[in-house]
């Protein structure tokens, strides 16, 4: 555990403690992420509002483009933010278990918190914290495309649905699951704007991770890059060929509600419309030379709630995570069958309920396939609060990204159950501050 860039020791912990003390004086107001990390992009963004592109509430859809003067590599990032399929989840009444931006995307949205701070990949750097410097990532200098999310359909739906308020207090809500049309319109615009792309990295987090997986075929075929890369952060399309698979009820619901068969019909025969999980097979078979990858925590208690809580009675957190881990194992076993599919699967981190590896900061997003409890005299190794050890050495997420994106390596790391991040003294200070900022 000697990777200083991924662990917080000594004077670094002191620096964070000073920050924590300073922020304690301002707890009467919400902590802003700018108070916690040295991050945020300052690109000269262009806002693009194409005719016919709309949000769920019918307002204008907007996305954002930065044309780097030094690169013809492109990162296209799909924003996350839940999903919806009824009145409560589409109207905003369901809160975190509904869809983001029920009131649409405001003008100049790119300067708000989420697009400015949420993605180190988009910003080209893992942000700094006191006495821990900002670190450039493999995506630094790329052309950037930011796709906000306001349709509740993981950027891929194709339906207009009227949802009734179950309480009867409000009139019916007409919701436009227009994600597919927005995505295709944006891709066609980008094809004209960027006729020559070297590396294309399609990525996204949470619902945007699903979009990267489900939309990669269309992006790859439209933008025609020299080299293609897909990185799905915490939006897995789990295999679910029949009702014995725990994700099947969710898949059946969104298939009908979002009119997904209208989109499936545009995909090649390597995709089986009876099983959303065959999206993985289709991508690997259609693009056998592309670099494809998934990252996500085995203890993700956000996406997992969307997957199971509505569909199974009396679900506890333990039940939800047991279902998630079984489905994730099936997903990993499927990826293993394809030679160009990488995966980076940490166990847990106490930031954002272990949801998403590549948001806000990469602290705690390492994966150690050999992590275990300390033995014998190892318990005297510093820090003494840490009872876990990684004999093989951690795979930090930024290292995974560099080796996968720059060096075209296939990397496969799955971390077994452990409590390393909860015992990390630096994480115990950083995580509450970041979670407060996210909640605020």
Protein Blocks (a to p, Z undefined) as FASTA:
>chain_A
ZZfklpcehjlmmmmmmmmmmmmmmmmpccdfklmpcgddfbdcdddddehiacfkopac
dddddddfkbccdcddddeeijafbfklmnopnmmmmcehklopaehklmmmklmmmpmm
lnopacddehiacdddfkgoiacdddddfehnnopaccddddddfklpaccdddddfklm
mmmmmmmmmmmmmmbccbdcdddehjlmmmmmmmmmmmmmmnopabdcdddehiaccddf
bfkbmklmmmmmmmmmnommmmmmmpcfkbcfkbmklmmmmmmmmmmmbccdddddfklc
klmmmmmmmmpghiafklmmmmmmmmmmmmmmmmmmpmkbccdddfbdcehhhgajkgoi
aghiaccfkbccdehjlmmpccfklcbdcfkopadfklmmmmmmmnopacdddddddfkl
mmpmklmmmmmmmmmmmmZZ
